[in-house]
Amino acid sequence: MSRLMISKRSVALVALMSASVAVSGCSTVSKLNPFGGKDKNKSTATQGQRISIIAFDQKVEASESLKGADFFLPDPVVQADWRLPGGNAEQSIEHVDAGKDFQIAWKHGFGKKGGRKFHVTAPPVSSGDRIYVMDGEADVVAMDAKTGSTIWRKDLRPAAGPTKKGGFLGLIPKKNDRLGFGGGVALGPDNKLYVASGFRFVAQIDAVTGNLGWTQPTSTPIHGAPTVVDGRVFVVSTDNELLTYAADSGTPGWTYQALSEPARILAASTPAVSGDTVVSGFASGELVALRATNGNDLWSEALSRASRTNALSEIRDIPGRPVIYKGDVFAVSHSGVFAATDLRTGQARWSLPVTAITTPWAAGDVVYVVDKAGQVICVSRENGSVYWLQDLNDSAKLTKKQKKKRAKHPRLWSTPILANGRLITVSSDGEAVALNAKTGAKEKTLKIGAPVLLNPIAVGNMIYLVTDDAELVAIR
């Protein structure tokens, strides 16, 4: 595996990965199916589907007509649980009632922290009374939501030695058995925990006891969390393949192969599902909608600028989750396109030149996004006009030494959460900021004490964070 790091270890999730991380090939070539035979339902994207939709020289600016204008936000609601990384199958929770004091209640470590070889990539999920997390080495941990104490721990990392079939689950050679990191977790309505791993497997665990249900090997690593809905598990591999499994048995279902790409962002997307439509983003910059029952193609859109000026802008990845909200899909790419797309027709409603590795947050009349430069942008959900921008990395206040350090190690900000009228995001240098959701003004800051790159979640009156140091932090 080769990686080009664009910052220090604390921002390793934005490392660029070459296609050699996986046994991948051209998207038009059928891959080895480890479960026996070719999948007749597999769909393949074509190069002709990649259409750049935005010019490179555009930039985002606040609309003069919206300066000081008010907009609607729904009332905050207490969340009883948070079963998927985005809260629900559509990856869309409007406004939570949690974290009013914006103070740390407690923090507890749970496993292997991020480093040069391992990265914590799993946002927490919760059943209400428990928080489920995963460290950089495939240790899955159930923690008490009130105290942070460990309830059970399950080590899913492959054993060092060979099996009778010559590797982990008989699929991978011995030399690769313990090479991998990260992944994600999701909690199904059946009270089972579903795990996807960079160690090349998908698994089911009993959420109450931690006992292993089933395990299925994958031909390539998985760095994103699954989505579990209507008895199906959806997950995207590093080879740009959307995989599906039966939730009860782990039986493989249909697959979809997007365009192969030579490089990608280390963070990975999680599919969104609404009704019988699943929407997924890929490292190719493709945003694809498929029939959830059989994988049939519905529409595809390429979130890519018309021209690019440097090597990093060639990375088209959509590492954040697509968000389905009130009939639209909101997604943003590293290539510099933030777009609203009609879920039913696939028609682009509007687009903005935003480069990001985060997930948008939609609520009421607006949708928020945090870009790679540290700007928080509040956008009209209807037409893409910008209400306000807040630059969290304002260099005007930095000393010359600080500017030099920031240029070498850029400060990144997480996917935000809307809580009690404040938009909260956390940085790679361990600072949480609460902004006024209507104006963008800074209201509070909080020192977390460790880098945070994963989105916060909210359960009950608490906001929970997972740090790059494998700590669970509760904010009351």
FIBASE-995385 format. One record per residue (C-alpha): residue number from 1; x, y, z. Coordinates in Angstrom, 1 decimal. Each point is the difference from the previous one (the first is absolute). Layout:
N
[node NUM; [X; Y; Z]]
...
! end
This chain:
476
[node 1; [0.0; 0.0; 0.0]]
[node 2; [1.3; 3.4; -0.9]]
[node 3; [-1.3; 3.2; 1.5]]
[node 4; [0.7; 3.7; -0.6]]
[node 5; [-0.5; 1.7; 3.3]]
[node 6; [-1.2; 3.6; -0.2]]
[node 7; [0.4; 0.7; 3.7]]
[node 8; [1.3; -1.6; 3.1]]
[node 9; [-1.4; -3.2; 1.7]]
[node 10; [-3.0; 1.8; 1.5]]
[node 11; [-1.3; 0.7; -3.5]]
[node 12; [0.9; -3.3; -1.5]]
[node 13; [-3.6; -0.6; -1.1]]
[node 14; [0.6; 2.3; -3.0]]
[node 15; [2.9; -2.1; -1.3]]
[node 16; [-0.1; -0.9; -3.6]]
[node 17; [-0.1; -3.7; -0.8]]
[node 18; [1.2; -1.5; -3.3]]
[node 19; [-2.1; -2.7; -1.6]]
[node 20; [2.6; -2.6; 1.0]]
[node 21; [-1.7; -0.3; 3.4]]
[node 22; [-2.3; -2.5; -1.5]]
[node 23; [-0.1; -2.8; -2.6]]
[node 24; [-1.8; 2.4; -2.3]]
[node 25; [-0.2; 0.3; -3.7]]
[node 26; [-1.8; 2.0; -2.7]]
[node 27; [-3.6; 0.6; 0.9]]
[node 28; [-1.0; -1.8; -3.2]]
[node 29; [1.7; -3.2; 1.0]]
[node 30; [-1.8; -2.5; 2.2]]
[node 31; [1.7; -0.6; 3.3]]
[node 32; [0.6; -3.2; 1.8]]
[node 33; [-3.2; -0.9; 2.1]]
[node 34; [1.3; -1.8; 3.1]]
[node 35; [-3.5; -1.3; 0.6]]
[node 36; [-0.2; -2.0; -3.2]]
[node 37; [-0.6; 1.1; -3.5]]
[node 38; [-0.8; 3.3; -1.7]]
[node 39; [-2.9; 2.1; 1.3]]
[node 40; [-2.5; 0.3; -2.8]]
[node 41; [-1.5; 3.1; 1.6]]
[node 42; [3.2; 2.0; 0.0]]
[node 43; [-0.2; 3.4; -1.7]]
[node 44; [2.9; 1.8; -1.6]]
[node 45; [0.5; 3.7; -0.4]]
[node 46; [1.4; 1.4; -3.2]]
[node 47; [2.5; 2.7; -0.7]]
[node 48; [-2.7; 1.9; -1.9]]
[node 49; [-1.9; 0.7; 3.2]]
[node 50; [2.8; 2.2; 1.4]]
[node 51; [-1.2; 3.6; -0.7]]
[node 52; [1.6; 3.0; 1.6]]
[node 53; [-2.7; 2.3; 1.3]]
[node 54; [1.8; 3.1; 1.3]]
[node 55; [2.7; 2.3; -1.3]]
[node 56; [3.3; 0.2; 2.0]]
[node 57; [0.2; 3.7; 0.3]]
[node 58; [-3.2; 0.4; 2.0]]
[node 59; [0.1; 0.7; 3.7]]
[node 60; [-2.5; 0.1; 2.9]]
[node 61; [-1.2; 3.4; 1.2]]
[node 62; [-2.9; 1.0; 2.3]]
[node 63; [-3.0; 1.4; -1.8]]
[node 64; [-0.6; 3.7; 0.5]]
[node 65; [-3.7; -0.5; -0.1]]
[node 66; [0.1; -2.5; 2.8]]
[node 67; [2.2; 2.1; 2.3]]
[node 68; [-1.7; 0.0; 3.4]]
[node 69; [-2.9; -2.0; -1.3]]
[node 70; [-1.7; -2.5; 2.3]]
[node 71; [-0.9; -3.6; -0.9]]
[node 72; [-1.9; -2.9; 1.5]]
[node 73; [1.6; -2.6; 2.2]]
[node 74; [-2.1; -2.8; 1.6]]
[node 75; [-0.2; -0.2; 3.8]]
[node 76; [2.7; -2.2; 1.6]]
[node 77; [-1.0; -3.5; 0.9]]
[node 78; [1.6; -2.5; 2.4]]
[node 79; [1.4; -3.0; -1.7]]
[node 80; [-0.8; -3.3; 1.7]]
[node 81; [2.7; -1.8; -2.0]]
[node 82; [2.4; 0.5; -2.9]]
[node 83; [0.3; -3.3; -1.8]]
[node 84; [1.8; 1.0; -3.2]]
[node 85; [3.0; 2.5; -0.5]]
[node 86; [-2.5; 2.6; -1.3]]
[node 87; [-2.7; -0.8; 2.5]]
[node 88; [-2.4; -1.8; -2.3]]
[node 89; [-0.1; -1.7; -3.4]]
[node 90; [-0.3; 3.3; -1.9]]
[node 91; [3.0; 1.3; 2.0]]
[node 92; [-2.2; 3.0; 1.0]]
[node 93; [-0.7; 1.1; 3.5]]
[node 94; [-1.4; 3.6; 0.0]]
[node 95; [0.6; 1.6; 3.4]]
[node 96; [0.9; -1.7; 3.3]]
[node 97; [-0.6; 1.0; 3.6]]
[node 98; [3.3; -0.8; 1.6]]
[node 99; [3.2; 1.5; 1.4]]
[node 100; [-1.6; 3.2; 1.3]]
[node 101; [2.8; 0.8; 2.5]]
[node 102; [2.7; -0.8; -2.6]]
[node 103; [2.3; -1.4; 2.7]]
[node 104; [1.8; -3.3; 0.1]]
[node 105; [-1.8; -2.4; 2.4]]
[node 106; [2.6; -2.9; -0.3]]
[node 107; [2.4; -1.7; -2.4]]
[node 108; [1.2; -3.6; -0.1]]
[node 109; [2.5; -1.8; -2.2]]
[node 110; [-1.1; -3.1; -1.8]]
[node 111; [2.9; -1.4; -2.0]]
[node 112; [2.7; 0.5; -2.6]]
[node 113; [0.5; 3.6; -0.8]]
[node 114; [0.7; 1.3; -3.5]]
[node 115; [3.6; 0.0; -1.2]]
[node 116; [2.1; -0.6; -3.1]]
[node 117; [-1.4; -3.5; -0.5]]
[node 118; [-3.4; 0.2; 1.6]]
[node 119; [-2.8; 2.5; -0.3]]
[node 120; [-3.3; 0.4; 1.9]]
[node 121; [-2.6; 0.4; -2.8]]
[node 122; [-3.3; -1.2; 1.7]]
[node 123; [-2.4; 2.7; 1.3]]
[node 124; [-1.8; -1.2; 3.1]]
[node 125; [-3.6; -1.5; -0.1]]
[node 126; [-2.4; -0.5; 2.9]]
[node 127; [-3.0; -1.9; 1.1]]
[node 128; [-0.8; 2.6; 2.6]]
[node 129; [1.5; -1.5; 3.1]]
[node 130; [3.2; -1.2; -1.7]]
[node 131; [2.5; 1.5; -2.4]]
[node 132; [1.8; -2.2; -2.4]]
[node 133; [3.5; 0.9; -1.3]]
[node 134; [2.8; -1.6; -1.9]]
[node 135; [3.7; 0.7; 0.3]]
[node 136; [2.8; -0.1; -2.7]]
[node 137; [0.6; -3.7; 0.4]]
[node 138; [-3.6; -1.4; -0.4]]
[node 139; [-0.8; -0.1; 3.7]]
[node 140; [-3.7; 0.6; 0.4]]
[node 141; [-1.0; 1.3; 3.4]]
[node 142; [-3.4; 0.6; 1.7]]
[node 143; [0.1; 2.8; 2.6]]
[node 144; [-2.5; 1.3; 2.5]]
[node 145; [-1.6; 3.2; -1.4]]
[node 146; [-0.2; 1.5; 3.5]]
[node 147; [3.4; -0.8; 1.4]]
[node 148; [2.2; -1.1; -2.9]]
[node 149; [0.9; -3.3; 1.7]]
[node 150; [0.7; -3.0; -2.2]]
[node 151; [-2.8; -2.6; -0.2]]
[node 152; [1.6; -2.3; -2.4]]
[node 153; [2.9; -0.1; -2.5]]
[node 154; [0.3; -2.2; -3.1]]
[node 155; [3.3; -0.3; -1.9]]
[node 156; [-0.7; -0.7; -3.6]]
[node 157; [3.5; 0.4; -1.3]]
[node 158; [1.1; -3.1; -1.9]]
[node 159; [2.3; -2.4; 1.8]]
[node 160; [3.7; 0.2; -0.9]]
[node 161; [0.4; -3.6; -1.0]]
[node 162; [-1.4; -1.8; -3.1]]
[node 163; [-3.2; -2.0; 0.0]]
[node 164; [-0.4; -3.4; -1.5]]
[node 165; [-1.0; 1.6; -3.3]]
[node 166; [3.0; 2.3; 0.0]]
[node 167; [-1.1; 3.4; 1.2]]
[node 168; [-2.7; 2.0; 1.8]]
[node 169; [-3.3; -1.8; -0.9]]
[node 170; [1.9; -1.9; -2.7]]
[node 171; [0.0; 3.1; -2.3]]
[node 172; [3.1; 2.1; 0.8]]
[node 173; [3.6; -1.2; -0.1]]
[node 174; [1.7; -0.2; 3.4]]
[node 175; [2.2; 3.0; -0.6]]
[node 176; [-3.1; 2.3; -0.3]]
[node 177; [-1.9; -1.4; 3.0]]
[node 178; [0.9; 2.8; 2.4]]
[node 179; [0.4; 2.9; -2.5]]
[node 180; [-2.9; 2.4; 0.3]]
[node 181; [-1.7; 2.6; 2.1]]
[node 182; [-3.2; 1.8; 0.7]]
[node 183; [-3.5; -0.6; -1.3]]
[node 184; [-3.4; 0.8; 1.5]]
[node 185; [-3.0; -1.2; 2.0]]
[node 186; [-3.7; 0.2; -0.3]]
[node 187; [-2.8; -1.2; 2.3]]
[node 188; [-3.0; -1.7; -1.7]]
[node 189; [-3.6; -0.1; 1.2]]
[node 190; [0.6; -3.6; 1.0]]
[node 191; [2.4; 1.1; 2.7]]
[node 192; [2.9; -1.4; -1.9]]
[node 193; [3.2; 2.0; -0.6]]
[node 194; [1.3; -0.1; -3.5]]
[node 195; [3.8; 0.5; -0.5]]
[node 196; [1.9; 0.8; -3.2]]
[node 197; [3.8; -0.2; 0.2]]
[node 198; [3.2; 1.0; -1.7]]
[node 199; [1.1; -3.5; 0.8]]
[node 200; [-2.3; -1.1; -2.9]]
[node 201; [-3.1; -1.3; 1.6]]
[node 202; [-3.6; 0.8; 0.9]]
[node 203; [-1.4; -1.4; 3.3]]
[node 204; [-3.0; -0.1; 2.2]]
[node 205; [0.2; 0.1; 3.8]]
[node 206; [-2.7; -0.3; 2.7]]
[node 207; [-0.2; 3.5; 1.4]]
[node 208; [-1.0; -1.2; 3.5]]
[node 209; [2.6; -2.7; 0.5]]
[node 210; [2.8; 0.7; -2.6]]
[node 211; [-0.3; -3.5; -1.3]]
[node 212; [0.9; -0.5; -3.7]]
[node 213; [-2.9; -0.8; -2.3]]
[node 214; [1.4; -0.3; -3.5]]
[node 215; [3.1; 1.1; -1.9]]
[node 216; [0.5; 0.5; -3.8]]
[node 217; [3.4; 0.7; -1.6]]
[node 218; [0.3; 2.7; -2.6]]
[node 219; [2.7; 0.2; -2.7]]
[node 220; [1.0; 3.6; 0.9]]
[node 221; [0.1; 2.1; 3.2]]
[node 222; [-3.0; 2.0; 1.2]]
[node 223; [0.6; 3.3; 1.8]]
[node 224; [-3.6; 1.2; 0.3]]
[node 225; [-2.9; -1.1; 2.2]]
[node 226; [-2.9; -2.1; -1.4]]
[node 227; [-3.5; 1.1; -0.4]]
[node 228; [-2.6; -2.5; 1.3]]
[node 229; [-3.6; 0.3; -1.1]]
[node 230; [-2.9; -2.3; -0.9]]
[node 231; [2.1; -3.2; 0.6]]
[node 232; [2.9; 1.1; -2.2]]
[node 233; [3.5; 1.1; 0.7]]
[node 234; [1.6; 2.6; -2.4]]
[node 235; [3.7; 0.8; 0.1]]
[node 236; [2.6; 1.5; -2.4]]
[node 237; [3.4; -1.5; -0.4]]
[node 238; [3.3; 1.8; -0.8]]
[node 239; [-0.3; -1.5; -3.5]]
[node 240; [-3.1; 2.3; -0.7]]
[node 241; [-2.4; -2.9; 0.3]]
[node 242; [-3.3; 0.1; 1.7]]
[node 243; [-0.6; -3.3; 1.8]]
[node 244; [-3.2; -1.4; 1.4]]
[node 245; [-0.8; -2.8; 2.5]]
[node 246; [-3.0; -1.5; 1.6]]
[node 247; [0.0; 1.3; 3.6]]
[node 248; [-1.2; -3.2; 1.6]]
[node 249; [2.4; -2.4; -1.6]]
[node 250; [2.8; 2.0; -1.7]]
[node 251; [-0.9; -1.5; -3.4]]
[node 252; [1.5; 2.2; -2.7]]
[node 253; [-2.5; 1.8; -2.3]]
[node 254; [0.4; 2.3; -3.0]]
[node 255; [3.1; 2.2; -0.5]]
[node 256; [0.7; 3.1; -2.0]]
[node 257; [3.4; 1.0; -1.4]]
[node 258; [0.6; 3.7; -0.4]]
[node 259; [3.0; 1.4; -2.0]]
[node 260; [3.4; -1.0; 1.3]]
[node 261; [2.2; 2.8; 1.1]]
[node 262; [3.8; 0.1; 0.6]]
[node 263; [-0.3; 2.1; 3.2]]
[node 264; [-2.6; 0.7; 2.7]]
[node 265; [-0.5; 1.5; 3.4]]
[node 266; [0.6; -2.2; 3.0]]
[node 267; [-3.4; 0.8; 1.5]]
[node 268; [-2.8; -1.9; -1.6]]
[node 269; [-3.7; 0.6; -0.7]]
[node 270; [-3.0; -1.8; 1.3]]
[node 271; [-3.1; -0.5; -2.3]]
[node 272; [-3.3; 1.7; 0.7]]
[node 273; [-3.3; -1.8; -0.5]]
[node 274; [-3.5; 1.4; -0.5]]
[node 275; [-2.8; -2.5; -0.8]]
[node 276; [1.3; -2.2; -2.8]]
[node 277; [2.8; 2.4; -1.1]]
[node 278; [3.6; -0.2; 1.2]]
[node 279; [2.3; 2.9; -0.7]]
[node 280; [3.8; -0.4; 0.2]]
[node 281; [3.0; 2.1; -0.6]]
[node 282; [3.3; -1.4; -1.4]]
[node 283; [3.6; 1.0; -0.3]]
[node 284; [-0.6; 0.6; -3.7]]
[node 285; [-2.2; 3.0; 0.9]]
[node 286; [-3.1; -1.9; -1.1]]
[node 287; [-3.2; 0.4; 1.9]]
[node 288; [-2.1; -3.0; -0.9]]
[node 289; [-3.6; -0.9; 0.8]]
[node 290; [-1.0; -3.7; -0.3]]
[node 291; [-3.1; -2.1; 0.7]]
[node 292; [0.6; -1.4; 3.5]]
[node 293; [-1.6; -3.3; -0.7]]
[node 294; [2.0; -1.0; -3.1]]
[node 295; [2.7; 2.6; -0.7]]
[node 296; [-1.6; 1.2; -3.2]]
[node 297; [1.4; 3.4; -1.2]]
[node 298; [-2.3; 3.0; 0.6]]
[node 299; [2.3; 3.0; -0.6]]
[node 300; [3.6; 1.1; 0.2]]
[node 301; [1.6; 3.4; 0.5]]
[node 302; [3.7; 1.0; 0.0]]
[node 303; [0.9; 2.6; 2.6]]
[node 304; [3.0; 1.3; -1.9]]
[node 305; [1.2; 3.4; -1.1]]
[node 306; [0.5; 0.8; -3.7]]
[node 307; [3.8; 0.5; 0.5]]
[node 308; [2.5; -0.6; 2.8]]
[node 309; [3.2; 1.8; 0.7]]
[node 310; [2.1; -2.2; 2.3]]
[node 311; [0.5; -3.7; 0.9]]
[node 312; [-2.3; 0.2; 3.1]]
[node 313; [-2.9; 1.4; -2.0]]
[node 314; [0.2; -3.2; -2.1]]
[node 315; [-1.2; -2.0; 3.0]]
[node 316; [-3.7; -0.2; -0.8]]
[node 317; [-1.0; -2.0; 3.1]]
[node 318; [-3.3; 0.5; 1.8]]
[node 319; [1.2; -1.1; 3.5]]
[node 320; [-2.9; 1.5; 1.9]]
[node 321; [-3.4; -1.7; 0.1]]
[node 322; [-2.8; 1.1; -2.5]]
[node 323; [-3.0; 1.4; 1.9]]
[node 324; [-3.5; -0.5; -1.0]]
[node 325; [-2.4; 2.7; 1.2]]
[node 326; [-3.5; 0.9; -1.2]]
[node 327; [0.4; -1.5; -3.4]]
[node 328; [3.5; 1.3; -0.7]]
[node 329; [3.5; -1.6; 0.2]]
[node 330; [2.8; 2.3; 1.4]]
[node 331; [3.6; -1.1; -0.6]]
[node 332; [3.4; 1.7; -0.3]]
[node 333; [3.2; -1.2; -1.6]]
[node 334; [3.7; 0.6; 0.5]]
[node 335; [0.1; 1.1; -3.6]]
[node 336; [-1.9; 3.2; 0.8]]
[node 337; [-3.7; -0.6; -0.5]]
[node 338; [-2.8; 0.3; 2.6]]
[node 339; [-3.3; -0.9; -1.6]]
[node 340; [-3.7; -0.5; 0.6]]
[node 341; [-1.5; -2.8; -2.2]]
[node 342; [-3.6; -1.0; -0.4]]
[node 343; [-0.3; -3.5; 1.6]]
[node 344; [-2.6; -1.2; -2.5]]
[node 345; [1.3; 1.3; -3.3]]
[node 346; [3.7; 0.5; 0.6]]
[node 347; [-0.2; 3.6; -1.3]]
[node 348; [2.5; 2.4; 1.6]]
[node 349; [-2.0; 2.8; 1.7]]
[node 350; [3.0; 2.2; 0.8]]
[node 351; [3.8; -0.3; 0.6]]
[node 352; [2.7; 2.0; 1.7]]
[node 353; [3.8; -0.1; -0.3]]
[node 354; [0.8; -1.5; 3.5]]
[node 355; [2.8; -2.3; 0.7]]
[node 356; [-0.7; -2.2; 3.0]]
[node 357; [0.6; -3.4; 1.6]]
[node 358; [-3.0; 0.4; 2.4]]
[node 359; [-3.7; -0.8; -0.1]]
[node 360; [-2.6; 2.8; -0.5]]
[node 361; [-2.6; 0.6; 2.7]]
[node 362; [-3.5; 0.9; -1.2]]
[node 363; [-2.7; 1.6; 2.2]]
[node 364; [-3.0; 2.0; -0.8]]
[node 365; [0.7; 2.6; -2.7]]
[node 366; [3.8; -0.5; 0.0]]
[node 367; [2.8; -2.4; -0.4]]
[node 368; [3.4; 0.5; 1.7]]
[node 369; [3.4; -1.2; -1.2]]
[node 370; [3.5; 0.3; 1.3]]
[node 371; [2.6; 0.2; -2.7]]
[node 372; [3.7; -1.1; 0.0]]
[node 373; [1.2; 3.5; 0.6]]
[node 374; [-1.9; 0.3; 3.2]]
[node 375; [-3.0; 2.0; -1.2]]
[node 376; [-3.4; -0.7; 1.3]]
[node 377; [-2.6; 0.8; -2.7]]
[node 378; [-3.7; 0.5; 0.5]]
[node 379; [-1.9; -0.5; -3.2]]
[node 380; [-3.6; 0.4; -1.1]]
[node 381; [-1.4; -3.5; -0.5]]
[node 382; [-2.3; 1.2; -2.7]]
[node 383; [2.4; 1.8; -2.4]]
[node 384; [3.6; -0.3; 1.3]]
[node 385; [0.3; 3.7; 0.9]]
[node 386; [2.4; 0.6; 3.0]]
[node 387; [-1.4; 1.5; 3.2]]
[node 388; [3.4; 0.3; 1.7]]
[node 389; [3.6; -1.3; 0.2]]
[node 390; [2.1; -0.4; 3.2]]
[node 391; [3.8; -0.6; -0.5]]
[node 392; [1.2; -2.1; 3.0]]
[node 393; [3.5; 0.1; -1.3]]
[node 394; [0.3; 3.8; -0.3]]
[node 395; [3.7; 0.6; -0.6]]
[node 396; [-0.2; 3.7; 0.6]]
[node 397; [0.3; -0.5; 3.8]]
[node 398; [3.0; -2.4; -0.2]]
[node 399; [3.6; 0.9; 0.5]]
[node 400; [2.5; -0.7; -2.8]]
[node 401; [1.2; -3.1; 1.8]]
[node 402; [-3.6; -1.3; 0.5]]
[node 403; [-0.7; 0.6; -3.7]]
[node 404; [3.0; -2.0; -1.0]]
[node 405; [-1.0; -2.8; 2.3]]
[node 406; [-3.6; 0.1; -1.3]]
[node 407; [1.2; -0.1; -3.6]]
[node 408; [1.9; -3.2; 0.8]]
[node 409; [-2.7; -1.6; 2.1]]
[node 410; [-3.4; 1.3; -1.1]]
[node 411; [-2.8; 0.0; 2.6]]
[node 412; [-3.0; -2.0; -1.1]]
[node 413; [-3.5; 0.1; 1.4]]
[node 414; [-2.5; -2.8; 0.4]]
[node 415; [-3.5; -0.5; -1.4]]
[node 416; [-2.2; 2.3; 2.1]]
[node 417; [-3.0; -0.7; 2.2]]
[node 418; [-2.9; 2.4; 0.7]]
[node 419; [-0.8; 0.1; 3.7]]
[node 420; [-2.2; 2.5; 1.8]]
[node 421; [0.4; 2.7; -2.6]]
[node 422; [3.8; -0.4; -0.2]]
[node 423; [2.0; -1.6; -2.7]]
[node 424; [2.8; -2.0; 1.6]]
[node 425; [3.1; -1.2; -1.8]]
[node 426; [3.3; -1.4; 1.4]]
[node 427; [3.6; 0.4; -1.4]]
[node 428; [3.0; -2.1; -0.6]]
[node 429; [1.8; 2.0; 2.7]]
[node 430; [-2.6; -0.9; 2.6]]
[node 431; [-2.2; 3.1; 0.2]]
[node 432; [-3.8; -0.1; -0.1]]
[node 433; [-1.8; 3.1; -1.2]]
[node 434; [-3.7; 0.9; 0.4]]
[node 435; [-1.3; 2.5; -2.6]]
[node 436; [-3.3; 1.8; 0.0]]
[node 437; [-2.0; -2.0; -2.6]]
[node 438; [-1.8; 3.1; -1.3]]
[node 439; [3.0; 2.4; -0.2]]
[node 440; [3.2; -2.1; 0.1]]
[node 441; [1.3; 2.0; 2.9]]
[node 442; [2.3; -1.9; 2.4]]
[node 443; [-1.7; -0.5; 3.3]]
[node 444; [2.1; -2.5; 1.9]]
[node 445; [3.2; -2.0; -0.3]]
[node 446; [1.1; -3.1; 1.8]]
[node 447; [3.4; -1.8; 0.3]]
[node 448; [-0.4; -3.7; -0.7]]
[node 449; [3.7; -0.8; 0.6]]
[node 450; [0.4; -2.3; -3.0]]
[node 451; [-0.6; 0.2; -3.8]]
[node 452; [-3.5; -0.7; -1.2]]
[node 453; [-0.8; -0.8; -3.6]]
[node 454; [-3.2; -2.0; 0.3]]
[node 455; [-3.5; 1.5; 0.2]]
[node 456; [-1.6; 0.5; 3.5]]
[node 457; [-3.2; -1.8; 0.9]]
[node 458; [-2.8; 0.8; 2.5]]
[node 459; [-1.9; -2.3; 2.3]]
[node 460; [-2.1; 1.2; 2.9]]
[node 461; [1.4; 3.3; 1.3]]
[node 462; [3.6; -0.9; -1.0]]
[node 463; [2.1; 0.6; -3.1]]
[node 464; [2.7; -2.7; -0.5]]
[node 465; [3.3; 0.2; -1.8]]
[node 466; [2.6; -2.6; -1.0]]
[node 467; [3.5; 1.4; -0.1]]
[node 468; [3.0; -1.1; -2.1]]
[node 469; [1.5; -1.2; 3.3]]
[node 470; [-2.9; -2.6; 0.4]]
[node 471; [-1.7; 1.9; 2.7]]
[node 472; [-3.8; 0.4; 0.4]]
[node 473; [-0.8; 3.5; 1.2]]
[node 474; [-3.5; 0.9; 1.4]]
[node 475; [-1.1; 3.7; -0.1]]
[node 476; [-2.9; 1.0; 2.1]]
! end
